[in-house]
Amino acid sequence: MITIKSEREIDLMRKAGMLVSRMHQFIKPYIKEGITTKELDSLCENFIRSHDAIPTEKGYEGFPASICASVNEEVVHGIPGKRKLKNGDIITIDVVIGYKGYQGDAAWTYAVGEVDEDKKYLLEHTEKALYEGVKMVKPGNRIGDISYAVQKYAEAHHLGVVRELCGHGIGKEMHEDPEVPNFGIPHTGPKLKPGMVICIEPMLTFGHRDIYITDDDWTVITQDSSPAAHYEHTILVTKDGYEILTPRLDN
């Protein structure tokens, strides 16, 4: 069931979303060669809890960490551990923060030191694909309009669109209706209405779109080992367009 949020709920989701934005701003300077993904996770958890908020991902269906930390060919759901970042890596930090019962969710892919031109291209155009989807958010449009905009941009730039994973509604729960795929047909799917809150999150690859799940039952990896990027915002449908509840603060 798709829920329409009240003004009170929207206000709490703004606060949750801003905490997500601030956490990304906080962690960015630590993303350097030599740090482990577990150290990044600990820093993020301490930040979240110090702001009277909850790392929603920790314990979700048994997930053991406060963030997903996905490196290079890892598309999503990477479990933080002993892996040390190296110059030239890319890493996606995906975090969901609960504040007074409501959730904010955003992912960003970061370069570690100097990355090659292929990875720069992947990051640039995955981010732009996200905003192509965001631009389609307004009352009367449909989920398929968002999905098609992401797919059209990604495929025009020769990037693989992962189809097994998608965006979603969000509110009291991390994952709510509707699903928001990154491919689709315009003018199809649920109609957007003011008060809906959704997460748009392109997951694109520099190679083929095929993926598999590793033996840890969480980490999703590209089948051809090509690098992947993942960008996500929490978006409110307003009466005349949209509001990004997880704005970037590092631009």
N, C-alpha and C positions, 0 to 999 in steps of 0.2 A: 504494500500500500504506500502510495506517495503522500507524504505529509506536507502541509503548508504551515510554515513556522509563524508563530505570533511575534509581535514586536519584542516582547520580553525574551523569547527564545533567540531571536535574531541578535539582540544585544549581547547575550551570553556567547553566541557563536562568533560574534565579532571579537570578543575578548579572547576566546579560545584560539581563533585564527591569528590574532596579533601575537599571542604567545608563541605560536608555531613560527611566525615570521621572525620574531626576536631570537628564538632558538637557532634558526638558520644563520642569522646574523652573528650570533655568539660563537657558533662552532666553526664558521668559515676560516678564521685565522689559524685554527689548530690543524686544518687539513693540509699536512705537509709530509714530505718524505720522512719515514722513520716511525711515525706514530702507528699504533695498532688500531684496528677497527674496534676492539674492545675498549681501548682507552677513549675513543670518540664516544662510544656508547655511555661510558661512565660519566663523562663530562656532560652529555646531553641529559642523562637522568638526573644528575645533581641540579642542573639548571631548571628542569621542569619542576622538580619537587620543591625547589627553593621559591618557586612562584605559586605555591599552594595549588598545584595542578597535578595531573596524573598522566604517566606515560601509558597510554591506552594499549599500545601494542604489546607491552610486557604481560605475558601470561595469556594473551589472546590465542585460543586453541593450542596452548602449550608453547607459543613462541617465547624464547628465553630472554629477550633483550628489549630495550626501550626504543630502539630505532632499527630500521632495516638499513644495512650498509652493504651495498652491492658494487663490486669492483669489476671494471673492464667488461668481460663477457657475461657477467652476472646481470640479468635484466632487473629482477626484483627479489625481495625477501631474503637477501643475504644476511646470515647470522653473524654478528660481530664476534671476533675471536682474536687469535694471536697473529693474524696476517698483518704484516707491516706494509704501509703504503710506500710505493716507489715513485721516483720521478718519472713522469710520463703516464702514470695511471689516471683513470677517471673513476670517481666513486659517486654513487647516488646515495644520498641521505634521505630516507623517507620516514616521516614522523607523524604520529597522531597524538594530540594532546587533549585530554579531557579537563574541562573547567566547569565546575558546578553543574555537572551532569550533561554537558554538551561538548561536542567534538570539533576540532579543527585539524586539517590534514593537508600536508604539502610535501612534495618531493622536489629535490633539485640535484642535478648532476654537476660535480665539481671537478676541475682539472687539478692534478697534483703536479706542481712545478710546470715544466714545459711539456706540452703534449704535441703529438704529431698533427699534421694537417688533416688527416682523416678524422681524428677524434674532434678536432676543432669544428670541422664541418658538421659532424654528427651532433655535437652539443648545440651549435648555432641553430640548426634547422629543426631539431627536436623541440627546442624552446619556441621557435617561431610557429611550429605546428600547433603547440598548445594555444598560442594566442589566436591562431586562425579559428580554432574551436571556440574559444571564449567570445570572439566577436559575433558568433551566431546566437549568443544567449540573449533572448528578449521574449516577452510574452507573445504567444501566438506561434513562435517557431517550435520545432519539434526536436527531440533528441537526435533523430536521424540527420538533421541539419548540422549539428555539432560533429557527429561522427563522420559525415561525408567531408566536411571541411578539413578535418585532421587528416583523413586518408588522402584526399586530393593533394594537399600540400606535401605530405610525406612522400607519396609515390612520384610526384613531379620532381622531387629531389632525390629519387632513387634510393630511398631508405625503406627497410622492411618494417611493416606494421604488424606487431605481435597481436594475434587475434584471440588468443585464449584468455587474455586478461583485459580488464576494462575498468573505467571509472564507475562512479556510483553516487547514489544519494547519501546524505550524511545529516546527522542531527544528534539525538540522544545516543544513537549507535554509530559505530564507525562505518558500517556498511548498511545502507538502507536502499529502498527502491527510489528511482529507477536505475537500472544498469546504463552506463554511458560508454558504449564501444568506441573504438578508434577507427572504425570502418562502418560504412552503412549507406543507406539510400536517403536522399533528401526528402523532406515532407512526410517522413514516416516516424512511428514511435510516439511515445507520450508527448503531449503538448506542454510547453513550458508556461508556468503561471507564477505571478508574483508571490514571493514567500517560499518558493522551492529553493533548496540548497543542494548543490551537486558538486562532485569532484570530477574535473576533467583531467586526464592524465595519459598523454601519449607515451607509449613505450616503444621505441623505435630502435632498429638495428642497422649497422653499417653494411651488413651482409644479408643473408636470407632470414626470413621471419620465423623459421622453425625453431622451437625451443624444447627443452626437457627439464625435468626436476631431478635434482641430485639426490643422493642417498640420505641426506638429512631431512628429506620430505618437505623442505621449504625453498631452498635456493633454486631459482629459475635461471637457466643458462642457455645462451644461443647454441644451437646444434652445430653450427660451423665455427664456433669460437670467435665470431666477430664481436666487436665492442657494441654495447647497447647503452642508451641514455633514457632517462625517465624524468619528466617534468610534470608537476601537478599543482593545481590551485583549488581551493575551496571557493565556490562561486555562488552568490545569492542572486536569484532572479528578482529584479526590481520592477516597478510599474512601467518603466520606460527603457529597460536594458538590463544591466548587471552591475554587481559590486564584487570586487575581489576581496575576500575576507582574509586572505593570506598574502598580503602585498609584499613584494621584495623590498627590503630595506637597505640593500647593499649596492644599489645602483646610484 
